[in-house]
């Protein structure tokens, strides 16, 4: 099971306020299955088809749906297929699973989801992915 690290009080406080959460859910689930905690940096803000930044949807023609993102990259496969709008929760869940799978298989995170991104880490990830 892959879990994002945002509910674990990892990192600094938010505007001086304490962060609440804890590890009770992962401990409870670890009784039945293995739990892998994934860094959620930019997960809900990245298109999984082209790895470009998503934008919040504002002026839609049909219907306004809260919690949706839209890819504006004209070369993205989802835009070309007419499916450029993505729901935030399912997009985040898919990205956490994809990032966790890459961490398990390659031992490295996707460069787009890495808060300390560098050319050497990107080359290392590409090497691991190519040799897999």
MODELLER restraints for C-alpha pairs under 7 A, 6 or more apart:
rsr = mdl.restraints
at = mdl.atoms
rsr.add(forms.Gaussian(group=physical.xy_distance, feature=features.Distance(at['CA:1:A'], at['CA:33:A']), mean=6.92, stdev=0.5))
rsr.add(forms.Gaussian(group=physical.xy_distance, feature=features.Distance(at['CA:1:A'], at['CA:34:A']), mean=6.06, stdev=0.5))
rsr.add(forms.Gaussian(group=physical.xy_distance, feature=features.Distance(at['CA:1:A'], at['CA:35:A']), mean=4.78, stdev=0.5))
rsr.add(forms.Gaussian(group=physical.xy_distance, feature=features.Distance(at['CA:1:A'], at['CA:36:A']), mean=6.11, stdev=0.5))
rsr.add(forms.Gaussian(group=physical.xy_distance, feature=features.Distance(at['CA:2:A'], at['CA:35:A']), mean=5.90, stdev=0.5))
rsr.add(forms.Gaussian(group=physical.xy_distance, feature=features.Distance(at['CA:2:A'], at['CA:36:A']), mean=4.86, stdev=0.5))
rsr.add(forms.Gaussian(group=physical.xy_distance, feature=features.Distance(at['CA:2:A'], at['CA:37:A']), mean=5.93, stdev=0.5))
rsr.add(forms.Gaussian(group=physical.xy_distance, feature=features.Distance(at['CA:2:A'], at['CA:38:A']), mean=6.62, stdev=0.5))
rsr.add(forms.Gaussian(group=physical.xy_distance, feature=features.Distance(at['CA:2:A'], at['CA:96:A']), mean=6.66, stdev=0.5))
rsr.add(forms.Gaussian(group=physical.xy_distance, feature=features.Distance(at['CA:2:A'], at['CA:97:A']), mean=6.11, stdev=0.5))
rsr.add(forms.Gaussian(group=physical.xy_distance, feature=features.Distance(at['CA:2:A'], at['CA:100:A']), mean=5.98, stdev=0.5))
rsr.add(forms.Gaussian(group=physical.xy_distance, feature=features.Distance(at['CA:3:A'], at['CA:36:A']), mean=6.14, stdev=0.5))
rsr.add(forms.Gaussian(group=physical.xy_distance, feature=features.Distance(at['CA:3:A'], at['CA:37:A']), mean=4.85, stdev=0.5))
rsr.add(forms.Gaussian(group=physical.xy_distance, feature=features.Distance(at['CA:3:A'], at['CA:38:A']), mean=5.87, stdev=0.5))
rsr.add(forms.Gaussian(group=physical.xy_distance, feature=features.Distance(at['CA:4:A'], at['CA:37:A']), mean=5.66, stdev=0.5))
rsr.add(forms.Gaussian(group=physical.xy_distance, feature=features.Distance(at['CA:4:A'], at['CA:38:A']), mean=4.82, stdev=0.5))
rsr.add(forms.Gaussian(group=physical.xy_distance, feature=features.Distance(at['CA:4:A'], at['CA:39:A']), mean=6.00, stdev=0.5))
rsr.add(forms.Gaussian(group=physical.xy_distance, feature=features.Distance(at['CA:4:A'], at['CA:40:A']), mean=5.52, stdev=0.5))
rsr.add(forms.Gaussian(group=physical.xy_distance, feature=features.Distance(at['CA:4:A'], at['CA:96:A']), mean=6.56, stdev=0.5))
rsr.add(forms.Gaussian(group=physical.xy_distance, feature=features.Distance(at['CA:5:A'], at['CA:37:A']), mean=5.87, stdev=0.5))
rsr.add(forms.Gaussian(group=physical.xy_distance, feature=features.Distance(at['CA:5:A'], at['CA:38:A']), mean=5.80, stdev=0.5))
rsr.add(forms.Gaussian(group=physical.xy_distance, feature=features.Distance(at['CA:5:A'], at['CA:39:A']), mean=5.59, stdev=0.5))
rsr.add(forms.Gaussian(group=physical.xy_distance, feature=features.Distance(at['CA:5:A'], at['CA:40:A']), mean=6.26, stdev=0.5))
rsr.add(forms.Gaussian(group=physical.xy_distance, feature=features.Distance(at['CA:6:A'], at['CA:40:A']), mean=6.88, stdev=0.5))
rsr.add(forms.Gaussian(group=physical.xy_distance, feature=features.Distance(at['CA:7:A'], at['CA:21:A']), mean=5.26, stdev=0.5))
rsr.add(forms.Gaussian(group=physical.xy_distance, feature=features.Distance(at['CA:7:A'], at['CA:22:A']), mean=6.56, stdev=0.5))
rsr.add(forms.Gaussian(group=physical.xy_distance, feature=features.Distance(at['CA:8:A'], at['CA:21:A']), mean=5.50, stdev=0.5))
rsr.add(forms.Gaussian(group=physical.xy_distance, feature=features.Distance(at['CA:8:A'], at['CA:22:A']), mean=4.80, stdev=0.5))
rsr.add(forms.Gaussian(group=physical.xy_distance, feature=features.Distance(at['CA:8:A'], at['CA:23:A']), mean=6.01, stdev=0.5))
rsr.add(forms.Gaussian(group=physical.xy_distance, feature=features.Distance(at['CA:9:A'], at['CA:19:A']), mean=5.50, stdev=0.5))
rsr.add(forms.Gaussian(group=physical.xy_distance, feature=features.Distance(at['CA:9:A'], at['CA:20:A']), mean=6.31, stdev=0.5))
rsr.add(forms.Gaussian(group=physical.xy_distance, feature=features.Distance(at['CA:9:A'], at['CA:21:A']), mean=6.06, stdev=0.5))
rsr.add(forms.Gaussian(group=physical.xy_distance, feature=features.Distance(at['CA:9:A'], at['CA:22:A']), mean=6.52, stdev=0.5))
rsr.add(forms.Gaussian(group=physical.xy_distance, feature=features.Distance(at['CA:13:A'], at['CA:19:A']), mean=6.22, stdev=0.5))
rsr.add(forms.Gaussian(group=physical.xy_distance, feature=features.Distance(at['CA:26:A'], at['CA:35:A']), mean=6.39, stdev=0.5))
rsr.add(forms.Gaussian(group=physical.xy_distance, feature=features.Distance(at['CA:38:A'], at['CA:96:A']), mean=6.82, stdev=0.5))
rsr.add(forms.Gaussian(group=physical.xy_distance, feature=features.Distance(at['CA:38:A'], at['CA:100:A']), mean=6.05, stdev=0.5))
rsr.add(forms.Gaussian(group=physical.xy_distance, feature=features.Distance(at['CA:41:A'], at['CA:113:A']), mean=5.31, stdev=0.5))
rsr.add(forms.Gaussian(group=physical.xy_distance, feature=features.Distance(at['CA:41:A'], at['CA:114:A']), mean=6.40, stdev=0.5))
rsr.add(forms.Gaussian(group=physical.xy_distance, feature=features.Distance(at['CA:41:A'], at['CA:115:A']), mean=6.06, stdev=0.5))
rsr.add(forms.Gaussian(group=physical.xy_distance, feature=features.Distance(at['CA:42:A'], at['CA:113:A']), mean=5.61, stdev=0.5))
rsr.add(forms.Gaussian(group=physical.xy_distance, feature=features.Distance(at['CA:43:A'], at['CA:92:A']), mean=5.93, stdev=0.5))
rsr.add(forms.Gaussian(group=physical.xy_distance, feature=features.Distance(at['CA:43:A'], at['CA:95:A']), mean=5.93, stdev=0.5))
rsr.add(forms.Gaussian(group=physical.xy_distance, feature=features.Distance(at['CA:43:A'], at['CA:113:A']), mean=6.21, stdev=0.5))
rsr.add(forms.Gaussian(group=physical.xy_distance, feature=features.Distance(at['CA:44:A'], at['CA:88:A']), mean=6.35, stdev=0.5))
rsr.add(forms.Gaussian(group=physical.xy_distance, feature=features.Distance(at['CA:44:A'], at['CA:91:A']), mean=6.41, stdev=0.5))
rsr.add(forms.Gaussian(group=physical.xy_distance, feature=features.Distance(at['CA:44:A'], at['CA:92:A']), mean=4.89, stdev=0.5))
rsr.add(forms.Gaussian(group=physical.xy_distance, feature=features.Distance(at['CA:45:A'], at['CA:53:A']), mean=5.76, stdev=0.5))
rsr.add(forms.Gaussian(group=physical.xy_distance, feature=features.Distance(at['CA:45:A'], at['CA:54:A']), mean=5.31, stdev=0.5))
rsr.add(forms.Gaussian(group=physical.xy_distance, feature=features.Distance(at['CA:46:A'], at['CA:52:A']), mean=5.61, stdev=0.5))
rsr.add(forms.Gaussian(group=physical.xy_distance, feature=features.Distance(at['CA:46:A'], at['CA:53:A']), mean=4.72, stdev=0.5))
rsr.add(forms.Gaussian(group=physical.xy_distance, feature=features.Distance(at['CA:46:A'], at['CA:54:A']), mean=5.54, stdev=0.5))
rsr.add(forms.Gaussian(group=physical.xy_distance, feature=features.Distance(at['CA:47:A'], at['CA:53:A']), mean=6.23, stdev=0.5))
rsr.add(forms.Gaussian(group=physical.xy_distance, feature=features.Distance(at['CA:47:A'], at['CA:54:A']), mean=5.96, stdev=0.5))
rsr.add(forms.Gaussian(group=physical.xy_distance, feature=features.Distance(at['CA:47:A'], at['CA:71:A']), mean=6.50, stdev=0.5))
rsr.add(forms.Gaussian(group=physical.xy_distance, feature=features.Distance(at['CA:48:A'], at['CA:95:A']), mean=6.96, stdev=0.5))
rsr.add(forms.Gaussian(group=physical.xy_distance, feature=features.Distance(at['CA:49:A'], at['CA:76:A']), mean=6.50, stdev=0.5))
rsr.add(forms.Gaussian(group=physical.xy_distance, feature=features.Distance(at['CA:49:A'], at['CA:77:A']), mean=6.39, stdev=0.5))
rsr.add(forms.Gaussian(group=physical.xy_distance, feature=features.Distance(at['CA:49:A'], at['CA:78:A']), mean=6.68, stdev=0.5))
rsr.add(forms.Gaussian(group=physical.xy_distance, feature=features.Distance(at['CA:50:A'], at['CA:76:A']), mean=5.41, stdev=0.5))
rsr.add(forms.Gaussian(group=physical.xy_distance, feature=features.Distance(at['CA:51:A'], at['CA:112:A']), mean=6.78, stdev=0.5))
rsr.add(forms.Gaussian(group=physical.xy_distance, feature=features.Distance(at['CA:54:A'], at['CA:69:A']), mean=5.94, stdev=0.5))
rsr.add(forms.Gaussian(group=physical.xy_distance, feature=features.Distance(at['CA:54:A'], at['CA:70:A']), mean=5.61, stdev=0.5))
rsr.add(forms.Gaussian(group=physical.xy_distance, feature=features.Distance(at['CA:54:A'], at['CA:71:A']), mean=4.95, stdev=0.5))
rsr.add(forms.Gaussian(group=physical.xy_distance, feature=features.Distance(at['CA:55:A'], at['CA:69:A']), mean=5.50, stdev=0.5))
rsr.add(forms.Gaussian(group=physical.xy_distance, feature=features.Distance(at['CA:55:A'], at['CA:70:A']), mean=5.29, stdev=0.5))
rsr.add(forms.Gaussian(group=physical.xy_distance, feature=features.Distance(at['CA:55:A'], at['CA:71:A']), mean=6.38, stdev=0.5))
rsr.add(forms.Gaussian(group=physical.xy_distance, feature=features.Distance(at['CA:56:A'], at['CA:68:A']), mean=6.47, stdev=0.5))
rsr.add(forms.Gaussian(group=physical.xy_distance, feature=features.Distance(at['CA:56:A'], at['CA:69:A']), mean=4.67, stdev=0.5))
rsr.add(forms.Gaussian(group=physical.xy_distance, feature=features.Distance(at['CA:56:A'], at['CA:70:A']), mean=6.11, stdev=0.5))
rsr.add(forms.Gaussian(group=physical.xy_distance, feature=features.Distance(at['CA:57:A'], at['CA:68:A']), mean=6.30, stdev=0.5))
rsr.add(forms.Gaussian(group=physical.xy_distance, feature=features.Distance(at['CA:57:A'], at['CA:69:A']), mean=5.59, stdev=0.5))
rsr.add(forms.Gaussian(group=physical.xy_distance, feature=features.Distance(at['CA:57:A'], at['CA:70:A']), mean=5.81, stdev=0.5))
rsr.add(forms.Gaussian(group=physical.xy_distance, feature=features.Distance(at['CA:67:A'], at['CA:87:A']), mean=6.23, stdev=0.5))
rsr.add(forms.Gaussian(group=physical.xy_distance, feature=features.Distance(at['CA:67:A'], at['CA:88:A']), mean=5.41, stdev=0.5))
rsr.add(forms.Gaussian(group=physical.xy_distance, feature=features.Distance(at['CA:68:A'], at['CA:85:A']), mean=6.58, stdev=0.5))
rsr.add(forms.Gaussian(group=physical.xy_distance, feature=features.Distance(at['CA:68:A'], at['CA:86:A']), mean=5.57, stdev=0.5))
rsr.add(forms.Gaussian(group=physical.xy_distance, feature=features.Distance(at['CA:68:A'], at['CA:87:A']), mean=4.52, stdev=0.5))
rsr.add(forms.Gaussian(group=physical.xy_distance, feature=features.Distance(at['CA:68:A'], at['CA:88:A']), mean=5.28, stdev=0.5))
rsr.add(forms.Gaussian(group=physical.xy_distance, feature=features.Distance(at['CA:69:A'], at['CA:85:A']), mean=5.67, stdev=0.5))
rsr.add(forms.Gaussian(group=physical.xy_distance, feature=features.Distance(at['CA:69:A'], at['CA:86:A']), mean=5.25, stdev=0.5))
rsr.add(forms.Gaussian(group=physical.xy_distance, feature=features.Distance(at['CA:69:A'], at['CA:87:A']), mean=6.39, stdev=0.5))
rsr.add(forms.Gaussian(group=physical.xy_distance, feature=features.Distance(at['CA:69:A'], at['CA:88:A']), mean=6.49, stdev=0.5))
rsr.add(forms.Gaussian(group=physical.xy_distance, feature=features.Distance(at['CA:70:A'], at['CA:84:A']), mean=5.45, stdev=0.5))
rsr.add(forms.Gaussian(group=physical.xy_distance, feature=features.Distance(at['CA:70:A'], at['CA:85:A']), mean=4.36, stdev=0.5))
rsr.add(forms.Gaussian(group=physical.xy_distance, feature=features.Distance(at['CA:70:A'], at['CA:86:A']), mean=6.11, stdev=0.5))
rsr.add(forms.Gaussian(group=physical.xy_distance, feature=features.Distance(at['CA:71:A'], at['CA:79:A']), mean=6.89, stdev=0.5))
rsr.add(forms.Gaussian(group=physical.xy_distance, feature=features.Distance(at['CA:71:A'], at['CA:84:A']), mean=5.28, stdev=0.5))
rsr.add(forms.Gaussian(group=physical.xy_distance, feature=features.Distance(at['CA:71:A'], at['CA:85:A']), mean=6.61, stdev=0.5))
rsr.add(forms.Gaussian(group=physical.xy_distance, feature=features.Distance(at['CA:78:A'], at['CA:84:A']), mean=5.22, stdev=0.5))
rsr.add(forms.Gaussian(group=physical.xy_distance, feature=features.Distance(at['CA:99:A'], at['CA:109:A']), mean=6.30, stdev=0.5))
rsr.add(forms.Gaussian(group=physical.xy_distance, feature=features.Distance(at['CA:99:A'], at['CA:110:A']), mean=6.43, stdev=0.5))
rsr.add(forms.Gaussian(group=physical.xy_distance, feature=features.Distance(at['CA:102:A'], at['CA:108:A']), mean=6.65, stdev=0.5))
rsr.add(forms.Gaussian(group=physical.xy_distance, feature=features.Distance(at['CA:102:A'], at['CA:109:A']), mean=6.27, stdev=0.5))
rsr.add(forms.Gaussian(group=physical.xy_distance, feature=features.Distance(at['CA:103:A'], at['CA:109:A']), mean=5.41, stdev=0.5))
rsr.add(forms.Gaussian(group=physical.xy_distance, feature=features.Distance(at['CA:106:A'], at['CA:128:A']), mean=5.69, stdev=0.5))
rsr.add(forms.Gaussian(group=physical.xy_distance, feature=features.Distance(at['CA:106:A'], at['CA:129:A']), mean=6.73, stdev=0.5))
rsr.add(forms.Gaussian(group=physical.xy_distance, feature=features.Distance(at['CA:108:A'], at['CA:125:A']), mean=6.14, stdev=0.5))
rsr.add(forms.Gaussian(group=physical.xy_distance, feature=features.Distance(at['CA:111:A'], at['CA:117:A']), mean=5.95, stdev=0.5))
rsr.add(forms.Gaussian(group=physical.xy_distance, feature=features.Distance(at['CA:111:A'], at['CA:122:A']), mean=5.53, stdev=0.5))
